[in-house]
Amino acid sequence: MKTSVPPGGTRAFFTIWFGQLISLIGSQLTGFALSVWVYDQTHSVSLIALTQVAFAAPFVFLSPLAGVLADRWNRRTVMMLSDFGSGLAVLATAALYLSHLLQPWMAIPINFFIALFNCLMWPAFTASVTLLVPKEQYGRANGFVQLGEALPQIAGPAIAGVLYVAIKLGNMALIDFTTYVFSVALMMFFVRIPSPPRTQEGHQAKGSVWKEMRYGWDYIVARKGLLSLLMFFLATNFLGGIMNPLFVPLILDHWKADVLGLLSTIMGVGMLAGTLIMSAWGGGKRKVYTLLTAGFVGGLFLAAVGFSVTIPLLAVCGFGFMFSVPFMNACSQAIWQAKVAPDVQGRVFAVRRAIAWSSQTIAPLLAGPLADHVFKPAMSSGGFLAPIFGPMIGVGANRGIGLLISLLGLLSFLVAMAAFITPSIRHVEIDLPDHVVNVEGAPAVSANPAD
């Protein structure tokens, strides 16, 4: 039996999607400008990494609470609060910069407060998909969610590279603030989201805030396939967390911010291409196969980054890697939306994100020491890795960063291979039944044998 969706639900989904698209374009401007400004001021990979840890921390430590709020409160209210709070943090950034009070270390609390409110958005938005679109359209809807992340990757960096030179960080942050206001206004006047239908799982989860936060973890642990899939993303995100802070110095050590913007835009085009295909296709009947194949492809493209520092190679590798990302994310999201009861999706998805992102509080901190104290000196003339890898990729301090990214890509490929030979992941769509909800919203008995 299929979950009912309200008339106009698809229109409401696309209204939210459009508002988030505009907001994400604005966020690209601030994120790009703040990272470039910090690196220009300090040339510190470690500080870049710390800003990324500050952004990840709320998703790890506060997402379970955000998920409970997404299930307890109206999900439209949660999303509006998310955009309003993040917008205020961006407005504070603009004020500090324009008054000449902004210091590089301040990027850490700025990112923390932006993420503090952003962590409310994801469980509320992704859980709303289940209420607004039919189950058979989950794959395509999540493809559009990925599309909403890809389009800013194209427009944002290219625009930001030009604007950073022309109007600087402060005015870019003001533009970002207006995009948050726009998103809030759209949801306030044009979106209505129904309450989720009641299920047996939702009844069992009711209780104190702590009990409801804990329920998300218990729900996942009781389903081995979901837990194994989550561990795969935890490992993948750990490797990606080390890699992320390396991209900015890899480019800026050779070229200026406009080249960084160009390459970021090309990566965005890759993500757009992947999302367009995913949105039209839906991921196929066995979405887990599509997910893991994308993991193989993305790892191989990352592994090729270290062979030379040329714009064409970096463009091809960046395009290929980002092309694979929408297939992984959208297929994973469609699997979780089909397997998790609608009225507990907020807390389950939030715990899932907290665990998947937990590595982001540690992994980026490894990037600075590995790059600055191990790989860069090791690949410099006379370094201990130069005789081994120098004939293949060249010698020089920046070659160390390229080599590190390549090794992380190879490890990502191996993690995807390990996931493919793990039965609980490969058979997750078969072993776990889809959630069943009575059309009238009455409680339904779960078909899951783990209950």
Stockholm file with secondary structure:
# STOCKHOLM 1.0

chainA/1-451         MKTSVPPGGTRAFFTIWFGQLISLIGSQLTGFALSVWVYDQTHSVSLIALTQVAFAAPFVFLSPLAGVLADRWNRRTVMMLSDFGSGLAVLATAALYLSHLLQPWMAIPINFFIALFNCLMWPAFTASVTLLVPKEQYGRANGFVQLGEALPQIAGPAIAGVLYVAIKLGNMALIDFTTYVFSVALMMFFVRIPSPPRTQEGHQAKGSVWKEMRYGWDYIVARKGLLSLLMFFLATNFLGGIMNPLFVPLILDHWKADVLGLLSTIMGVGMLAGTLIMSAWGGGKRKVYTLLTAGFVGGLFLAAVGFSVTIPLLAVCGFGFMFSVPFMNACSQAIWQAKVAPDVQGRVFAVRRAIAWSSQTIAPLLAGPLADHVFKPAMSSGGFLAPIFGPMIGVGANRGIGLLISLLGLLSFLVAMAAFITPSIRHVEIDLPDHVVNVEGAPAVSANPAD
#=GR chainA/1-451 SS CCCCCCTTHHHHHHHHHHHHHHHHHHHHHHHHHHHHHHHHHHCCHHHHHHHHHHHHHHHHHTHHHHHHHHHHSCHHHHHHHHHHHHHHHHHHHHHHHHTTCCCGGGHHHHHHHHHHHHHHHHHHHHHHHHHHSCGGGHHHHHHHHHHHHHHHHHHHHHHHHHHHHHTHHHHHHHHHHHHHHHHHHHHHHHCCCCCCCCCHHHHHHCSCHHHHHHHHHHHHHTCHHHHHHHHHHHHHHHHHHHHGGGHHHHHHTTSCHHHHHHHHHHHHHHHHHHHHHHHHHCSCSCHHHHHHHHHHHHHHHHHTGGGCCCHHHHHHHHHHHHHHHHHHHHHHHHHHHHHSCGGGHHHHHHHHHHHHHGGGGTHHHHHHHIIIIIIHHHHSTTCSSHHHHHHHHCCSHHHHHHHHHHHHHHHHHHHHHHHHTCHHHHTHHHHSCCCCCCTTCCCCCCCCTTC
#=GC SS_cons         CCCCCCTTHHHHHHHHHHHHHHHHHHHHHHHHHHHHHHHHHHCCHHHHHHHHHHHHHHHHHTHHHHHHHHHHSCHHHHHHHHHHHHHHHHHHHHHHHHTTCCCGGGHHHHHHHHHHHHHHHHHHHHHHHHHHSCGGGHHHHHHHHHHHHHHHHHHHHHHHHHHHHHTHHHHHHHHHHHHHHHHHHHHHHHCCCCCCCCCHHHHHHCSCHHHHHHHHHHHHHTCHHHHHHHHHHHHHHHHHHHHGGGHHHHHHTTSCHHHHHHHHHHHHHHHHHHHHHHHHHCSCSCHHHHHHHHHHHHHHHHHTGGGCCCHHHHHHHHHHHHHHHHHHHHHHHHHHHHHSCGGGHHHHHHHHHHHHHGGGGTHHHHHHHIIIIIIHHHHSTTCSSHHHHHHHHCCSHHHHHHHHHHHHHHHHHHHHHHHHTCHHHHTHHHHSCCCCCCTTCCCCCCCCTTC
//
